[in-house]
Amino acid sequence: PIIASGGVAGLHDIARLVPLEPDGVAGVIVGRALYTGAVKLAEAIAMARGLREVPLSPCGRGQG
């Protein structure tokens, strides 16, 4: 399995990883984003389970 790490700034980054699950992405280290409050754990888990969608802006950075 692949664990993504580094550069996760918000839910939009998790949303971009979810479609890669069939390619072996099994998890993501969120670290600083949790610590600073940029990501809430419950929202990150919901996003990873596909329960919430975060719209992506044209530059690829979401609003989450």
C-alpha atoms as an extended CHARMM CRD file, in Angstrom:
* protein
*
        64  EXT
         1         1  PRO       CA              0.0000000000        0.0000000000        0.0000000000  PROA      1               0.0000000000
         2         2  ILE       CA              0.9710000000        3.6260000000       -0.5830000000  PROA      2               0.0000000000
         3         3  ILE       CA              0.6820000000        6.2470000000        2.1630000000  PROA      3               0.0000000000
         4         4  ALA       CA              0.6750000000        9.7910000000        0.7890000000  PROA      4               0.0000000000
         5         5  SER       CA              2.5960000000       12.3020000000        2.8750000000  PROA      5               0.0000000000
         6         6  GLY       CA              3.5500000000       15.9400000000        2.6530000000  PROA      6               0.0000000000
         7         7  GLY       CA              1.7650000000       18.9420000000        1.2500000000  PROA      7               0.0000000000
         8         8  VAL       CA             -1.7280000000       18.1690000000        2.5330000000  PROA      8               0.0000000000
         9         9  ALA       CA             -3.1030000000       21.6400000000        3.2080000000  PROA      9               0.0000000000
        10        10  GLY       CA             -6.8290000000       20.9560000000        3.1920000000  PROA      10              0.0000000000
        11        11  LEU       CA             -9.6850000000       18.6600000000        2.2990000000  PROA      11              0.0000000000
        12        12  HSD       CA             -9.1320000000       19.4020000000       -1.3750000000  PROA      12              0.0000000000
        13        13  ASP       CA             -5.8300000000       17.5160000000       -1.2120000000  PROA      13              0.0000000000
        14        14  ILE       CA             -7.5220000000       14.4730000000        0.3040000000  PROA      14              0.0000000000
        15        15  ALA       CA            -10.2220000000       14.6680000000       -2.3720000000  PROA      15              0.0000000000
        16        16  ARG       CA             -7.5420000000       14.4670000000       -5.0460000000  PROA      16              0.0000000000
        17        17  LEU       CA             -6.1090000000       11.2950000000       -3.4780000000  PROA      17              0.0000000000
        18        18  VAL       CA             -9.3910000000        9.3810000000       -3.0880000000  PROA      18              0.0000000000
        19        19  PRO       CA             -9.5830000000        8.3780000000       -6.7910000000  PROA      19              0.0000000000
        20        20  LEU       CA             -6.0800000000        6.8890000000       -6.4980000000  PROA      20              0.0000000000
        21        21  GLU       CA             -7.2090000000        4.1730000000       -4.0810000000  PROA      21              0.0000000000
        22        22  PRO       CA             -7.4430000000        1.5480000000       -6.8700000000  PROA      22              0.0000000000
        23        23  ASP       CA             -3.8100000000        2.3670000000       -7.6930000000  PROA      23              0.0000000000
        24        24  GLY       CA             -2.7150000000        1.4780000000       -4.1640000000  PROA      24              0.0000000000
        25        25  VAL       CA             -3.1080000000        4.7010000000       -2.1780000000  PROA      25              0.0000000000
        26        26  ALA       CA             -4.2780000000        3.4040000000        1.1900000000  PROA      26              0.0000000000
        27        27  GLY       CA             -3.8580000000        6.4500000000        3.3970000000  PROA      27              0.0000000000
        28        28  VAL       CA             -2.5990000000        9.9590000000        3.8730000000  PROA      28              0.0000000000
        29        29  ILE       CA             -0.6060000000       11.6610000000        6.6010000000  PROA      29              0.0000000000
        30        30  VAL       CA             -2.2960000000       14.9560000000        7.3800000000  PROA      30              0.0000000000
        31        31  GLY       CA             -0.1430000000       16.1150000000       10.3260000000  PROA      31              0.0000000000
        32        32  ARG       CA              0.2460000000       19.8760000000       10.2310000000  PROA      32              0.0000000000
        33        33  ALA       CA             -3.1720000000       20.5130000000        8.6660000000  PROA      33              0.0000000000
        34        34  LEU       CA             -4.7840000000       18.7810000000       11.6580000000  PROA      34              0.0000000000
        35        35  TYR       CA             -2.5470000000       20.6060000000       14.1180000000  PROA      35              0.0000000000
        36        36  THR       CA             -3.2990000000       24.0410000000       12.6630000000  PROA      36              0.0000000000
        37        37  GLY       CA             -7.0150000000       23.3270000000       12.2910000000  PROA      37              0.0000000000
        38        38  ALA       CA             -6.9860000000       23.5770000000        8.4900000000  PROA      38              0.0000000000
        39        39  VAL       CA             -8.4850000000       20.0690000000        8.4330000000  PROA      39              0.0000000000
        40        40  LYS       CA            -10.8540000000       18.5850000000       10.9710000000  PROA      40              0.0000000000
        41        41  LEU       CA            -10.3880000000       14.8620000000       11.5700000000  PROA      41              0.0000000000
        42        42  ALA       CA            -14.0680000000       13.9550000000       11.1260000000  PROA      42              0.0000000000
        43        43  GLU       CA            -14.2010000000       15.8440000000        7.8180000000  PROA      43              0.0000000000
        44        44  ALA       CA            -11.0070000000       14.1820000000        6.5950000000  PROA      44              0.0000000000
        45        45  ILE       CA            -12.3860000000       10.7320000000        7.4030000000  PROA      45              0.0000000000
        46        46  ALA       CA            -15.6840000000       11.5350000000        5.6830000000  PROA      46              0.0000000000
        47        47  MET       CA            -13.8140000000       12.8040000000        2.6200000000  PROA      47              0.0000000000
        48        48  ALA       CA            -11.6760000000        9.6760000000        2.4630000000  PROA      48              0.0000000000
        49        49  ARG       CA            -14.8030000000        7.5410000000        2.6310000000  PROA      49              0.0000000000
        50        50  GLY       CA            -16.3400000000        9.5190000000       -0.2180000000  PROA      50              0.0000000000
        51        51  LEU       CA            -19.0820000000       11.0500000000        1.9150000000  PROA      51              0.0000000000
        52        52  ARG       CA            -18.3150000000       14.6550000000        1.0210000000  PROA      52              0.0000000000
        53        53  GLU       CA            -17.1580000000       16.4070000000       -2.1010000000  PROA      53              0.0000000000
        54        54  VAL       CA            -15.0760000000       19.5700000000       -2.0980000000  PROA      54              0.0000000000
        55        55  PRO       CA            -15.2360000000       21.6390000000       -5.2850000000  PROA      55              0.0000000000
        56        56  LEU       CA            -11.8620000000       22.2710000000       -6.8730000000  PROA      56              0.0000000000
        57        57  SER       CA            -11.0240000000       25.7010000000       -8.1670000000  PROA      57              0.0000000000
        58        58  PRO       CA             -9.5040000000       26.1010000000      -11.6660000000  PROA      58              0.0000000000
        59        59  CYS       CA             -5.9970000000       26.2690000000      -10.2070000000  PROA      59              0.0000000000
        60        60  GLY       CA             -6.4760000000       22.8760000000       -8.5390000000  PROA      60              0.0000000000
        61        61  ARG       CA             -6.7760000000       24.1800000000       -4.9920000000  PROA      61              0.0000000000
        62        62  GLY       CA            -10.0580000000       23.3740000000       -3.3090000000  PROA      62              0.0000000000
        63        63  GLN       CA            -12.1260000000       25.4130000000       -0.9560000000  PROA      63              0.0000000000
        64        64  GLY       CA            -11.7730000000       22.9220000000        1.9210000000  PROA      64              0.0000000000
